[in-house]
């Protein structure tokens, strides 16, 4: 795993970019809930225990793109709990919504921009481990993406995406000052003052050398709004050595681990604050309490 860890650490650094804090402790403190009970184990995906879970997301070291009726065989591995969530992606055309989805599900990011037609849904499965109970959970994440022009043209598209959604992912680009300045208005236009649905922010192109958003602005926004900003680098994963063209699925998983763990952490804290999480999820089983920590 040495080369994978190196690739993951390099990309995680670029994803964090401006040294924005978004570890478990920071998220829990900012959202005011759960304490250490909810902490996701940082870097667990790189452990030997996680290998059997990660293997279910790959075939010949390539990421599996799961269809509507398909699921990884994670239930066969034992004690995980399934957490199913639907998120609606919101942002202006070209800000990086589709490329972020491609990054998270292991597809190549194209250099050309083609606006999403209608509604596009993508399902991603993500295993992680809760520190207090030592239990593995699997996030079944359904991402809904709709093109800006399609939403402006057809009124029903926005309402369809908002219906039964568990949260919003609002997008801006570190390389686009206008998208950052429009962010508060974008949130207000989409949700309204009385909408208590979970809101999160994704900052794309965190690897950009020409940043137009400062560290101080990011920190002030998070502290004022209590919304977490998750930075991500819209760059392709390393290639498989076999053909040097196909994305290396395992390395890609390690690259997105910081982002996906933070996202899982936010979803757990939000549900905890609303009393929606079952307590057995955070209670060690007798087998776990008798065995040493992984």
Secondary structure, DSSP 8 states (H G I E B T S, - for coil): -HHHHHHHHHHHHHHHTTT---SHHHHHHHHT--GGGG-B-TTGGGSHHHHHHHHTTEETTEE----TT---SGGGGSS-EEEEEEEEEE--TTSSHHHHHHHHHT----SS-----SEEEEEEEEEEEBTTT--EEEEEEEEEEE-HHHHHH-HHHHHHHHTT--EEEEEEETT-HHHHHTHHHHHHHHH-TT--SEEEEEEE-TT-SS--S-HHHHHHHHHHH---EEE-------B-TTTSSSB-HHHHHHHHHHHHHHHHHHHHHHHHHTT-S-GGGGS--HHHHHS---
